[in-house]
Amino acid sequence: MSDFPKPVIEDPKIEALTILAEEAAEIIQEVTKALRFGIEHRHPAKDYDAMDGLSREIGQFVAVLRVLRHAGLIRDEEREAGIREKIEKLRVFSNIPEDWLE
């Protein structure tokens, strides 16, 4: 790992936000692969399917969210409000089954 470049961002909050953006992009990549090749698709070089890959990327995203929360950048009240708002929008504007929204 010593050959890996040292981060140039010195502010840890900015670095954590940058990493969050990178993880969000990796989630997008996993979703689009699943849509293109199917949710059961297994990449020949990996030992897991598309949903396993997506789950891993979401886990890494959540890990960075935890870091941001500890840094005081994620505010629990606003996060919870956002969750409630999104669930209500999904009830109105999607065909997602109600029992998935609980």
C-alpha positions, 0 to 999 in steps of 0.5 A: 500500500506504500505505492498509493498516493497520499491524499492532497486534501488536508481538511478532513471534512472536505476529504470525507465529503469527497470520499462520500461523492466517490462512494455515491458514484460507485453505487450509481455504477453498481446500479447501472451494471445491474440494470444493464446485465441483470440483478442476478448477473455475476461478473466473471472476475468476482465471486458475487452477483450484482446485488452483492456488489451493490450491497457492498457499495452501500455499506461503504457509503454508510461507513462514510456517512458514519464518519460524517456524522461523527464529524458533525456534518450529518444532522440526525434531525434533518436526516430523519426528516429527509427519510420521512419526506422520501417515503411519503413521495414514494407512496404518492409517485411510485409503484413500490409496494406499501410493505416495502415502505415500512 
